[in-house]
């Protein structure tokens, strides 16, 4: 099941992050991204996590970046066209 949200996150190369990975340090910028937080194989591979509210409950979910938006306006348009309500910049 796919469940998409939009968040401003720091891009990273791997789970170790910029403090321990040279490639992550090179990518260490914040971008607005479309994230998939619904996995059927959750827990089978290590991923970064983000806090989301699903059915009124705040939980931490693994995510994958689906799309990186160039501007906030592009993200807002995508959210409106695709019915994405869970958006934080």
C-alpha positions, 0 to 999 in steps of 0.5 A: 500500500502506498501512502504519500506525504510531502515534507521538507527533508535533508537529502542524504546518500545513506542512513549514516547521514552527513556526520559519518558519510562524505557523499551525504555531506555533499548532498546535505541540503533541504528539499521539498520531497514526495515521500512514500511511507507505506511499505509492505516490506517494512522492517526488512531493510534499513531506511530513514524515518519520519513522523506522520499522523495516520488515523489520528495517531502520530507514529514513526514510519520508514520512507523512500523519496519518490520525487524531489520538487524544485520549488514549493509551488511545484509541490503545492500544485502536485499535492492539490492535483493528487489529493495529498493532505499531509503536507509540511514545509 
